[in-house]
Amino acid sequence: MQTDGTKLDVFISHAYEDKETFVRPLAVALRQLGVNVWYDEFSLRPGDSLSRSIDKGIAGSRYGLVVVSRHFIAKPWPEYELRGLVAREIGEDRVIIPIWYGVTRQQVLDFSPSLADKIALMADEGAQEIAIKALREVRPDIYAEHPRNFLEKLASGQALHELQGQIEQTQEELEGVRQELGQYRCPHCDAELVVRTEVDVTPNDSDLFEAFACGHERGGGSLDRPCPKDPHFPKFEDYVLKFQYTEKESRYKWSCFAFGRTAMARRVDLTRGLGETKEQAEQMVREAYERTARKK
């Protein structure tokens, strides 16, 4: 039940024995129509004071749906709820909307002449039909917003079922789009595809070559170049470093070459390192690896 001072739309007064056959389906249909309902199974929580909660429900609802049945007439508790709604009607406009459920006018008249004098909804039309007719009174804004056939779908739950079906269909379509777009993304890091072209690998055969922004390459009749996010991407230790010194007049006397010692390392070429010293040349190769591996 709301506690922020906002009025609920309806309070449903009923006898417990009528829940299964009529009241619960009515409450569910009203909810599905968008009506804010005070109904004990929806509104009461373990530990709530029953009488206090019902009093709040009566006071905090704009209308009271009173399901008048043989069980309602025979019980004192529903009569207590009815007295509360009648007390509100003394100082307000019409509050009570009676629903006759398996009773005659004479039975209602004997129970409450004032209640028998009100135009009632007849429960034999079914819970969903009664919910739509009650909607016209308690939430005319919702009633006027939708055509009758859509209100029937709402009350029966068919609209929700159709919406769920549409959501599932949309999810399937989105998954198909994701799978299609996945062809244009690196499978390891989702980097975009930058090159896709047919290349000749033999005089009589061609292959599709693809290159991604991360550096991953595949196809083209050559070994794939792995993505830096590939768990098998080579480590720097997977390379053997070889150095070369030159006596020629040059600022850079030392060159450093990296040779892959594993199959995966041989797929990733590292730039030759140059330096005035052997250490500088090696450092240039290390930096080339860091850039290739996207570690900086």
C-alpha positions as CSV (number, residue, x, y, z in Angstrom):
1,M,0.0,0.0,0.0
2,Q,1.2,3.5,-0.7
3,T,2.5,5.6,2.2
4,D,3.4,8.8,0.4
5,G,0.0,10.4,0.7
6,T,-1.1,9.5,-2.9
7,K,-4.6,8.1,-3.1
8,L,-5.0,4.5,-4.3
9,D,-7.6,4.0,-7.0
10,V,-9.7,1.3,-5.4
11,F,-10.2,-0.7,-2.2
12,I,-11.7,-4.1,-2.8
13,S,-14.1,-5.2,0.0
14,H,-15.0,-8.9,-0.1
15,A,-15.5,-12.1,1.7
16,Y,-12.6,-14.5,1.9
17,E,-14.6,-17.3,0.4
18,D,-15.0,-15.4,-2.9
19,K,-11.3,-14.9,-3.5
20,E,-10.6,-17.9,-5.7
21,T,-13.7,-17.8,-7.9
22,F,-14.0,-14.0,-8.5
23,V,-12.1,-11.5,-6.4
24,R,-8.5,-12.5,-7.1
25,P,-9.2,-12.6,-10.9
26,L,-10.9,-9.2,-10.6
27,A,-7.9,-7.7,-8.7
28,V,-5.4,-9.1,-11.2
29,A,-7.4,-7.8,-14.1
30,L,-7.6,-4.3,-12.5
31,R,-3.9,-4.3,-11.9
32,Q,-3.2,-5.3,-15.5
33,L,-5.4,-2.4,-16.6
34,G,-3.2,0.0,-14.7
35,V,-5.4,0.5,-11.7
36,N,-3.7,1.0,-8.3
37,V,-5.6,-1.6,-6.2
38,W,-5.7,-2.1,-2.4
39,Y,-6.3,-5.9,-2.2
40,D,-5.1,-7.8,0.9
41,E,-3.0,-10.3,-1.1
42,F,-1.3,-7.4,-2.8
43,S,-1.1,-4.9,0.0
44,L,-0.6,-6.8,3.3
45,R,2.8,-7.9,4.5
46,P,3.7,-10.3,7.3
47,G,3.4,-8.5,10.6
48,D,0.9,-5.8,9.4
49,S,-2.0,-5.0,11.7
50,L,-5.1,-6.2,9.7
51,S,-7.6,-3.7,11.0
52,R,-5.2,-0.8,10.8
53,S,-4.1,-1.7,7.3
54,I,-7.7,-2.1,6.1
55,D,-8.6,1.3,7.7
56,K,-5.7,2.9,5.8
57,G,-6.8,1.2,2.6
58,I,-10.4,2.5,3.0
59,A,-9.2,6.0,3.9
60,G,-6.5,6.1,1.2
61,S,-8.6,4.8,-1.8
62,R,-10.7,7.0,-4.0
63,Y,-13.3,4.2,-4.6
64,G,-14.4,1.1,-2.8
65,L,-15.4,-2.0,-4.9
66,V,-17.8,-3.9,-2.7
67,V,-18.3,-7.5,-3.8
68,V,-21.7,-8.3,-2.3
69,S,-22.2,-12.1,-2.0
70,R,-23.9,-14.5,0.3
71,H,-20.7,-14.9,2.2
72,F,-20.2,-11.1,2.4
73,I,-23.7,-10.7,3.8
74,A,-23.2,-13.4,6.4
75,K,-19.9,-12.2,7.8
76,P,-19.3,-9.3,10.3
77,W,-15.8,-8.3,8.9
78,P,-16.9,-7.3,5.4
79,E,-19.7,-5.3,7.0
80,Y,-17.0,-3.4,9.1
81,E,-15.3,-2.5,5.8
82,L,-18.6,-1.4,4.3
83,R,-19.4,0.9,7.2
84,G,-16.1,2.6,6.7
85,L,-16.8,3.2,3.1
86,V,-20.4,4.4,3.9
87,A,-18.9,6.8,6.4
88,R,-16.7,8.3,3.7
89,E,-19.7,8.7,1.4
90,I,-21.5,10.9,3.9
91,G,-18.9,13.7,3.3
92,E,-17.8,12.9,-0.2
93,D,-19.2,12.1,-3.6
94,R,-19.9,8.6,-4.7
95,V,-17.3,6.3,-3.2
96,I,-18.9,2.8,-3.3
97,I,-19.3,0.8,-6.4
98,P,-21.2,-2.4,-5.6
99,I,-20.7,-5.7,-7.5
100,W,-23.4,-8.3,-7.0
101,Y,-22.0,-11.7,-6.9
102,G,-24.6,-14.5,-6.8
103,V,-27.2,-12.5,-4.9
104,T,-30.6,-11.2,-5.6
105,R,-31.8,-7.6,-5.2
106,Q,-34.0,-8.8,-2.3
107,Q,-31.0,-10.3,-0.5
108,V,-29.1,-7.0,-0.9
109,L,-32.1,-5.0,0.2
110,D,-32.5,-7.0,3.4
111,F,-28.8,-6.6,4.1
112,S,-28.5,-2.9,3.3
113,P,-31.2,-0.8,1.7
114,S,-28.8,2.0,0.9
115,L,-26.5,-0.5,-0.9
116,A,-29.4,-2.0,-2.8
117,D,-30.4,1.5,-4.1
118,K,-27.0,1.9,-5.9
119,I,-26.6,0.8,-9.5
120,A,-24.5,-2.3,-9.3
121,L,-22.2,-4.2,-11.6
122,M,-23.2,-7.9,-12.1
123,A,-20.4,-10.4,-11.5
124,D,-21.9,-13.0,-13.8
125,E,-20.4,-11.0,-16.7
126,G,-17.0,-12.2,-15.6
127,A,-14.1,-10.7,-13.7
128,Q,-12.4,-9.2,-16.7
129,E,-15.5,-7.5,-18.0
130,I,-16.3,-6.1,-14.5
131,A,-12.7,-4.8,-14.3
132,I,-13.1,-2.9,-17.6
133,K,-16.5,-1.4,-16.4
134,A,-15.0,-0.5,-13.1
135,L,-12.0,1.1,-14.9
136,R,-14.4,3.4,-16.7
137,E,-15.5,4.8,-13.3
138,V,-12.2,4.8,-11.3
139,R,-9.7,5.6,-14.1
140,P,-11.6,7.3,-16.9
141,D,-8.2,8.6,-18.2
142,I,-7.0,5.1,-18.9
143,Y,-10.3,3.9,-20.2
144,A,-10.5,6.8,-22.8
145,E,-6.8,6.3,-23.8
146,H,-7.2,2.8,-25.3
147,P,-9.7,1.1,-27.6
148,R,-11.9,-1.5,-26.2
149,N,-10.2,-4.5,-27.8
150,F,-6.8,-3.4,-26.3
151,L,-8.4,-3.0,-22.8
152,E,-9.7,-6.6,-23.1
153,K,-6.2,-7.8,-24.0
154,L,-4.8,-5.9,-21.0
155,A,-7.4,-7.3,-18.6
156,S,-6.8,-10.9,-19.8
157,G,-3.0,-10.5,-19.7
158,Q,-2.8,-11.2,-23.5
159,A,-1.3,-7.7,-24.1
160,L,1.5,-8.6,-21.6
161,H,2.0,-11.9,-23.2
162,E,2.2,-10.3,-26.7
163,L,4.7,-7.7,-25.3
164,Q,6.9,-10.4,-23.9
165,G,6.8,-12.1,-27.3
166,Q,7.8,-8.9,-29.0
167,I,10.6,-8.4,-26.5
168,E,11.9,-11.9,-27.1
169,Q,11.7,-11.4,-30.8
170,T,13.6,-8.1,-30.6
171,Q,16.2,-9.8,-28.4
172,E,16.6,-12.5,-31.0
173,E,16.9,-9.9,-33.8
174,L,19.5,-8.0,-31.7
175,E,21.4,-11.1,-31.2
176,G,21.4,-11.8,-34.9
177,V,22.7,-8.2,-35.5
178,R,25.4,-8.7,-32.9
179,Q,26.5,-11.9,-34.5
180,E,26.5,-10.2,-37.9
181,L,28.4,-7.2,-36.6
182,G,30.8,-9.6,-34.9
183,Q,32.2,-10.4,-38.3
184,Y,33.5,-6.9,-38.5
185,R,35.1,-6.9,-35.0
186,C,38.2,-8.6,-33.6
187,P,37.1,-11.7,-31.8
188,H,39.5,-11.0,-28.9
189,C,39.2,-7.3,-28.2
190,D,36.3,-6.1,-30.4
191,A,38.5,-3.7,-32.4
192,E,37.0,-2.7,-35.7
193,L,37.8,-4.2,-39.0
194,V,40.0,-1.8,-41.1
195,V,40.8,-4.0,-44.1
196,R,38.9,-6.8,-45.9
197,T,40.0,-7.8,-49.3
198,E,40.5,-10.8,-51.6
199,V,44.2,-11.7,-52.2
200,D,45.7,-14.2,-54.5
201,V,47.6,-16.9,-52.6
202,T,48.3,-19.1,-55.7
203,P,47.7,-18.6,-59.4
204,N,44.5,-20.5,-59.1
205,D,43.3,-19.7,-55.6
206,S,42.5,-16.6,-53.5
207,D,41.7,-16.0,-49.9
208,L,40.0,-13.4,-47.8
209,F,42.4,-11.2,-45.9
210,E,41.3,-9.2,-42.8
211,A,43.1,-6.7,-40.6
212,F,41.8,-5.1,-37.5
213,A,42.7,-1.9,-35.7
214,C,44.3,-3.8,-32.8
215,G,46.8,-5.4,-35.2
216,H,45.2,-8.8,-35.5
217,E,45.4,-10.2,-39.0
218,R,43.9,-13.3,-40.5
219,G,43.6,-15.0,-43.8
220,G,45.5,-14.1,-46.9
221,G,47.2,-17.5,-47.1
222,S,49.7,-16.5,-44.4
223,L,49.9,-17.2,-40.7
224,D,47.6,-15.1,-38.6
225,R,49.0,-12.2,-36.6
226,P,47.5,-12.5,-33.1
227,C,45.6,-9.8,-31.3
228,P,47.4,-8.4,-28.2
229,K,44.4,-9.6,-26.1
230,D,44.8,-13.1,-27.4
231,P,45.9,-15.2,-24.3
232,H,48.5,-16.8,-26.5
233,F,50.1,-13.5,-27.6
234,P,53.9,-14.0,-27.3
235,K,55.8,-12.7,-24.3
236,F,59.1,-10.7,-24.7
237,E,60.9,-13.8,-23.4
238,D,59.7,-15.7,-26.4
239,Y,62.2,-13.8,-28.5
240,V,66.0,-14.3,-29.0
241,L,67.9,-11.1,-29.2
242,K,70.9,-10.9,-31.5
243,F,73.2,-7.9,-31.8
244,Q,75.3,-6.4,-34.6
245,Y,78.1,-3.8,-34.3
246,T,79.3,-1.7,-37.1
247,E,82.5,0.4,-37.5
248,K,81.0,2.7,-40.1
249,E,80.6,6.3,-39.4
250,S,77.2,6.5,-37.9
251,R,75.5,7.7,-34.8
252,Y,74.1,4.2,-34.2
253,K,76.8,1.6,-33.9
254,W,74.6,-1.1,-32.5
255,S,71.7,-3.0,-34.0
256,C,69.4,-5.4,-32.1
257,F,67.3,-8.0,-33.9
258,A,64.5,-10.1,-32.3
259,F,63.9,-13.6,-33.5
260,G,60.8,-15.6,-32.4
261,R,61.7,-18.8,-30.6
262,T,58.0,-20.0,-30.6
263,A,55.5,-20.3,-33.4
264,M,53.4,-17.6,-32.0
265,A,56.3,-15.2,-31.6
266,R,57.3,-15.8,-35.2
267,R,53.9,-14.4,-36.2
268,V,54.7,-11.0,-34.6
269,D,57.7,-9.2,-36.0
270,L,59.5,-6.6,-33.9
271,T,61.2,-3.6,-35.3
272,R,65.0,-3.6,-35.3
273,G,66.5,-1.6,-32.5
274,L,69.3,1.0,-33.1
275,G,71.5,2.7,-30.5
276,E,74.8,4.3,-29.7
277,T,75.2,1.4,-27.2
278,K,74.1,-2.2,-27.1
279,E,71.7,-1.4,-24.2
280,Q,70.0,1.4,-26.2
281,A,69.5,-0.8,-29.2
282,E,68.0,-3.5,-26.9
283,Q,65.8,-0.9,-25.2
284,M,64.4,0.2,-28.6
285,V,63.4,-3.4,-29.4
286,R,61.7,-3.7,-25.9
287,E,59.7,-0.5,-26.6
288,A,58.7,-1.9,-30.0
289,Y,57.3,-5.0,-28.2
290,E,55.5,-2.9,-25.7
291,R,53.8,-0.9,-28.4
292,T,52.9,-4.0,-30.3
293,A,51.5,-5.7,-27.2
294,R,49.6,-2.6,-26.3
295,K,51.1,-2.6,-22.8
296,K,51.6,1.2,-22.7
